[in-house]
Amino acid sequence: MRDNMSAFNSFEYDSKISSALPYYEEFHSQVMDMVRAMNFKKINWLDTGCGTGKTARKALAELSGMEITFTLCDISGEMLKIARGMLGDNGITYRNISSQELDYREQFDIVTAIQCHYYLPRAERETAVKNCFQALKENGIFITFENIRLENDNADLIAVRRWQNYMLSKGRKQQEIQSHIERRGTEILPITITEHFDLLKKSGFRWAEPLWFSYVQAVFFAIK
């Protein structure tokens, strides 16, 4: 039985996720690159759906010239336990809550949500994104990584086949691959890029743009 919403238990997540998601390490590199481009000197950063704390670990290692205060939230207590074990309590706040339960108002310069909102039905997803918007200060940036559905059904089918081939190339067994595919549309509820932009606009963001796209994943950033 899994102890979080992902396909892997918390203790194995970091070691297995890269064989299931193409360019997983690049997800976090793209975040760091965007943060550098924002020219922040001091950052109050909320990472919702933080998992094992990988985003925070990478930021603290690579953005050493910036003063960063982190708040890490996740619905999985086991994920938070691993994050705390790796990062400690030095200046980091941990909360065992989902994005739908966020209650912050205009506190953060950055909010990140990496691979965590695509599990949500539409109404809950809208609540989650709205909460991320409300948590940001004016001119703050929201960066979100999502599994997506392509606009055209044939294109989506090709993208899924490419994803299958990627997992095969990483040594995943056919049964494991099929399990991942079957979660899409049942446990995983991807929406299209157009729907993402519509949701960001509806949530109140002044503007939003794509940051990166590959296979069936896309990255968006939006400014409050």
C-alpha positions as CSV (number, residue, x, y, z in Angstrom):
1,M,0.0,0.0,0.0
2,R,1.4,3.4,-1.0
3,D,1.9,6.1,1.7
4,N,1.4,9.0,-0.7
5,M,-0.3,9.9,-3.9
6,S,2.6,9.0,-6.2
7,A,3.3,5.6,-7.8
8,F,6.1,4.9,-5.2
9,N,6.3,4.7,-1.5
10,S,8.1,7.6,0.2
11,F,11.3,5.7,1.1
12,E,11.8,4.6,-2.6
13,Y,10.6,7.8,-4.3
14,D,13.9,9.5,-5.0
15,S,15.6,6.4,-6.3
16,K,12.8,5.4,-8.7
17,I,11.1,8.5,-9.9
18,S,13.7,9.3,-12.6
19,S,13.0,6.0,-14.3
20,A,9.3,6.9,-14.6
21,L,9.5,10.6,-15.5
22,P,11.7,11.8,-18.3
23,Y,14.0,14.7,-17.4
24,Y,12.9,14.6,-13.7
25,E,16.2,16.1,-12.7
26,E,15.7,18.9,-15.2
27,F,12.4,19.9,-13.5
28,H,14.4,21.2,-10.6
29,S,17.1,22.7,-12.7
30,Q,14.5,24.7,-14.5
31,V,13.1,26.1,-11.3
32,M,16.6,27.1,-10.1
33,D,17.3,28.8,-13.4
34,M,14.0,30.8,-13.2
35,V,14.7,31.9,-9.7
36,R,18.1,33.2,-10.7
37,A,16.5,35.1,-13.5
38,M,14.1,36.8,-11.0
39,N,17.1,38.5,-9.3
40,F,15.8,37.9,-5.8
41,K,18.2,38.6,-2.9
42,K,15.9,37.5,-0.1
43,I,13.2,34.8,-0.7
44,N,10.3,33.5,1.3
45,W,9.5,30.3,-0.5
46,L,6.5,27.9,-0.2
47,D,6.9,24.5,-1.8
48,T,3.6,22.7,-1.7
49,G,3.5,19.0,-2.5
50,C,7.2,19.1,-1.5
51,G,7.7,15.4,-1.3
52,T,11.1,14.5,0.1
53,G,12.2,18.1,-0.1
54,K,14.2,17.8,-3.3
55,T,13.4,21.4,-4.4
56,A,14.5,22.9,-1.1
57,R,17.7,20.8,-1.1
58,K,18.7,21.8,-4.5
59,A,17.9,25.5,-3.9
60,L,19.9,25.6,-0.7
61,A,22.8,24.0,-2.4
62,E,22.8,26.0,-5.7
63,L,21.4,29.4,-4.7
64,S,23.9,30.0,-1.9
65,G,24.0,33.8,-2.6
66,M,20.4,34.2,-1.7
67,E,18.8,34.3,1.7
68,I,16.0,31.7,1.5
69,T,13.3,30.8,4.1
70,F,11.4,27.7,3.2
71,T,7.9,26.5,4.1
72,L,7.4,22.9,3.0
73,C,3.9,21.4,2.8
74,D,2.8,17.9,1.8
75,I,-0.3,15.7,2.4
76,S,2.0,12.7,3.1
77,G,3.5,12.7,6.6
78,E,6.0,10.1,5.5
79,M,7.3,12.4,2.8
80,L,7.6,15.2,5.3
81,K,9.5,13.0,7.7
82,I,12.1,12.2,5.0
83,A,12.4,15.9,4.0
84,R,12.9,16.9,7.7
85,G,15.5,14.1,8.1
86,M,17.5,15.4,5.1
87,L,17.0,19.2,5.7
88,G,16.7,19.5,9.5
89,D,14.7,22.2,11.2
90,N,17.1,25.1,10.6
91,G,14.8,27.9,9.4
92,I,12.4,25.5,7.7
93,T,8.7,25.2,8.5
94,Y,7.0,21.8,7.8
95,R,3.2,21.4,7.5
96,N,1.3,18.2,6.8
97,I,-1.4,19.8,4.6
98,S,-2.4,19.7,1.0
99,S,-2.6,22.7,-1.5
100,Q,-6.3,22.7,-1.0
101,E,-5.8,23.5,2.7
102,L,-3.2,26.3,2.3
103,D,-4.3,29.3,4.4
104,Y,-1.5,31.8,3.6
105,R,-2.2,35.3,2.4
106,E,0.4,37.5,0.6
107,Q,3.4,35.9,2.5
108,F,5.6,34.4,-0.2
109,D,7.9,35.6,-3.0
110,I,7.8,32.1,-4.7
111,V,5.3,29.3,-4.6
112,T,6.2,26.0,-6.3
113,A,4.0,23.0,-6.9
114,I,5.9,20.2,-8.6
115,Q,4.0,17.1,-9.8
116,C,1.3,17.4,-7.2
117,H,-1.9,19.0,-8.5
118,Y,-2.6,16.5,-11.4
119,Y,-4.2,14.1,-8.9
120,L,-7.0,16.6,-8.2
121,P,-10.5,16.7,-9.6
122,R,-11.3,20.0,-11.3
123,A,-12.9,21.8,-8.4
124,E,-10.1,20.8,-6.0
125,R,-7.5,21.8,-8.5
126,E,-9.1,25.2,-8.8
127,T,-9.0,25.6,-5.0
128,A,-5.3,24.5,-4.9
129,V,-4.2,27.0,-7.6
130,K,-6.3,29.8,-6.0
131,N,-4.6,29.1,-2.6
132,C,-1.2,29.3,-4.3
133,F,-2.2,32.6,-5.8
134,Q,-3.4,34.0,-2.4
135,A,-0.2,32.9,-0.7
136,L,1.9,35.0,-3.0
137,K,2.9,38.6,-2.4
138,E,2.2,41.1,-5.3
139,N,4.6,40.4,-8.1
140,G,5.4,36.9,-6.6
141,I,5.9,34.0,-9.0
142,F,4.1,30.7,-9.1
143,I,6.0,27.8,-10.8
144,T,4.1,24.5,-11.4
145,F,5.1,21.2,-13.1
146,E,2.2,19.1,-14.2
147,N,1.4,15.9,-16.1
148,I,-0.7,17.2,-19.0
149,R,-3.0,15.9,-21.7
150,L,-2.2,17.1,-25.3
151,E,-4.8,19.0,-27.1
152,N,-5.1,16.5,-30.0
153,D,-6.0,12.9,-29.1
154,N,-3.6,11.5,-31.7
155,A,-0.8,13.7,-30.5
156,D,-1.6,12.6,-26.9
157,L,-1.4,8.9,-27.9
158,I,2.0,9.5,-29.5
159,A,3.2,11.3,-26.4
160,V,2.1,8.4,-24.2
161,R,3.9,5.9,-26.5
162,R,7.1,8.0,-26.2
163,W,6.6,7.9,-22.4
164,Q,6.3,4.1,-22.5
165,N,9.4,3.8,-24.6
166,Y,11.3,6.0,-22.1
167,M,10.3,3.7,-19.2
168,L,11.4,0.6,-21.2
169,S,14.7,2.2,-21.9
170,K,15.2,2.7,-18.1
171,G,14.6,-1.0,-17.5
172,R,11.0,-0.8,-16.2
173,K,9.1,-4.0,-16.6
174,Q,6.1,-4.1,-18.9
175,Q,3.7,-4.7,-16.0
176,E,5.0,-1.6,-14.2
177,I,4.7,0.5,-17.3
178,Q,1.1,-0.6,-17.9
179,S,0.3,0.3,-14.3
180,H,1.6,3.8,-14.8
181,I,-0.4,4.2,-18.0
182,E,-3.6,2.9,-16.4
183,R,-3.3,5.5,-13.6
184,R,-3.6,8.3,-16.3
185,G,-7.3,9.3,-16.4
186,T,-8.1,7.5,-13.1
187,E,-5.6,8.4,-10.3
188,I,-3.9,11.0,-12.5
189,L,-6.2,13.6,-14.0
190,P,-4.2,15.6,-16.6
191,I,-5.6,18.7,-18.3
192,T,-4.4,20.5,-21.4
193,I,-2.1,23.4,-21.7
194,T,-5.0,25.6,-22.7
195,E,-6.9,24.5,-19.6
196,H,-3.9,25.3,-17.5
197,F,-3.7,28.9,-18.8
198,D,-7.4,29.3,-18.3
199,L,-7.2,28.1,-14.7
200,L,-4.2,30.4,-14.0
201,K,-6.1,33.4,-15.4
202,K,-9.3,32.5,-13.5
203,S,-7.2,32.3,-10.3
204,G,-6.2,35.9,-10.7
205,F,-2.7,35.8,-12.1
206,R,-1.8,38.9,-14.2
207,W,0.0,36.7,-16.8
208,A,1.3,33.3,-17.3
209,E,3.7,31.6,-19.7
210,P,5.0,28.1,-20.5
211,L,8.5,27.4,-19.2
212,W,9.2,23.9,-20.5
213,F,7.5,21.0,-22.2
214,S,8.4,17.3,-22.8
215,Y,6.5,14.0,-23.4
216,V,3.4,14.4,-21.2
217,Q,4.8,17.0,-18.7
218,A,4.8,20.8,-18.9
219,V,6.0,23.6,-16.7
220,F,4.2,26.9,-16.3
221,F,5.1,30.1,-14.5
222,A,2.7,32.9,-13.5
223,I,3.0,36.3,-11.9
224,K,0.6,37.7,-9.3
